[in-house]
Amino acid sequence: MKMLRPYSLWTTAGVALFLAAGIFLGTGRFGAGVGLMVASAVCLGAGMTSHRRWIKKNGSD
């Protein structure tokens, strides 16, 4: 079984949080929606950093 790369896990988590935040914002729950948007930005940022480190260490994808 092939192991998933760390940056793909962070990106998946960020996208899932972004979609959940959109649902919360769409239903009028702004506090929860904004909180999930912040968490999404943190996860996507961690994914980009992890991807950059992966490329530095292992060459290209």
Short mmCIF file of the C-alpha atoms (twelve columns), coordinates in Angstrom:
data_MODEL
# 
_entry.id   MODEL 
# 
loop_
_atom_site.group_PDB 
_atom_site.id 
_atom_site.type_symbol 
_atom_site.label_atom_id 
_atom_site.label_alt_id 
_atom_site.label_comp_id 
_atom_site.label_asym_id 
_atom_site.label_seq_id 
_atom_site.Cartn_x 
_atom_site.Cartn_y 
_atom_site.Cartn_z 
_atom_site.pdbx_PDB_model_num 
ATOM 1  C CA . MET A 1  0.000   0.000  0.000  1 
ATOM 2  C CA . LYS A 2  1.353   3.411  -0.969 1 
ATOM 3  C CA . MET A 3  1.724   5.917  1.844  1 
ATOM 4  C CA . LEU A 4  0.095   9.303  1.395  1 
ATOM 5  C CA . ARG A 5  2.399   12.276 1.367  1 
ATOM 6  C CA . PRO A 6  2.041   14.674 4.318  1 
ATOM 7  C CA . TYR A 7  1.162   17.656 2.142  1 
ATOM 8  C CA . SER A 8  -1.764  15.801 0.580  1 
ATOM 9  C CA . LEU A 9  -3.209  15.089 4.036  1 
ATOM 10 C CA . TRP A 10 -2.936  18.772 5.042  1 
ATOM 11 C CA . THR A 11 -4.495  19.883 1.759  1 
ATOM 12 C CA . THR A 12 -7.393  17.432 2.113  1 
ATOM 13 C CA . ALA A 13 -8.062  18.624 5.656  1 
ATOM 14 C CA . GLY A 14 -7.938  22.264 4.518  1 
ATOM 15 C CA . VAL A 15 -10.391 21.693 1.680  1 
ATOM 16 C CA . ALA A 16 -12.790 19.794 3.948  1 
ATOM 17 C CA . LEU A 17 -12.701 22.610 6.506  1 
ATOM 18 C CA . PHE A 18 -13.228 25.188 3.754  1 
ATOM 19 C CA . LEU A 19 -16.346 23.378 2.524  1 
ATOM 20 C CA . ALA A 20 -17.704 23.038 6.056  1 
ATOM 21 C CA . ALA A 21 -17.074 26.746 6.655  1 
ATOM 22 C CA . GLY A 22 -18.992 27.597 3.482  1 
ATOM 23 C CA . ILE A 23 -21.960 25.601 4.729  1 
ATOM 24 C CA . PHE A 24 -21.852 27.329 8.124  1 
ATOM 25 C CA . LEU A 25 -21.557 30.765 6.526  1 
ATOM 26 C CA . GLY A 26 -24.384 29.943 4.127  1 
ATOM 27 C CA . THR A 27 -26.701 29.012 6.978  1 
ATOM 28 C CA . GLY A 28 -25.926 32.179 8.940  1 
ATOM 29 C CA . ARG A 29 -23.598 30.782 11.603 1 
ATOM 30 C CA . PHE A 30 -20.875 33.375 11.141 1 
ATOM 31 C CA . GLY A 31 -18.832 32.631 14.273 1 
ATOM 32 C CA . ALA A 32 -18.355 28.974 13.410 1 
ATOM 33 C CA . GLY A 33 -17.863 29.763 9.726  1 
ATOM 34 C CA . VAL A 34 -15.114 32.295 10.352 1 
ATOM 35 C CA . GLY A 35 -13.396 29.955 12.797 1 
ATOM 36 C CA . LEU A 36 -13.401 27.151 10.258 1 
ATOM 37 C CA . MET A 37 -12.089 29.522 7.566  1 
ATOM 38 C CA . VAL A 38 -9.138  30.358 9.827  1 
ATOM 39 C CA . ALA A 39 -8.505  26.658 10.488 1 
ATOM 40 C CA . SER A 40 -8.717  26.004 6.751  1 
ATOM 41 C CA . ALA A 41 -6.133  28.702 6.027  1 
ATOM 42 C CA . VAL A 42 -3.788  27.210 8.629  1 
ATOM 43 C CA . CYS A 43 -4.144  23.702 7.166  1 
ATOM 44 C CA . LEU A 44 -3.610  24.899 3.590  1 
ATOM 45 C CA . GLY A 45 -0.573  26.915 4.679  1 
ATOM 46 C CA . ALA A 46 0.877   23.885 6.440  1 
ATOM 47 C CA . GLY A 47 0.243   21.836 3.303  1 
ATOM 48 C CA . MET A 48 2.109   24.343 1.124  1 
ATOM 49 C CA . THR A 49 5.042   24.410 3.541  1 
ATOM 50 C CA . SER A 50 5.119   20.625 3.721  1 
ATOM 51 C CA . HIS A 51 5.054   20.399 -0.071 1 
ATOM 52 C CA . ARG A 52 7.960   22.829 -0.359 1 
ATOM 53 C CA . ARG A 53 9.988   20.776 2.151  1 
ATOM 54 C CA . TRP A 54 9.117   17.551 0.308  1 
ATOM 55 C CA . ILE A 55 10.384  18.984 -2.992 1 
ATOM 56 C CA . LYS A 56 13.576  20.253 -1.343 1 
ATOM 57 C CA . LYS A 57 14.250  16.851 0.213  1 
ATOM 58 C CA . ASN A 58 13.151  14.471 -2.550 1 
ATOM 59 C CA . GLY A 59 13.420  16.468 -5.751 1 
ATOM 60 C CA . SER A 60 10.194  16.814 -7.687 1 
ATOM 61 C CA . ASP A 61 6.823   15.150 -7.065 1 
# 
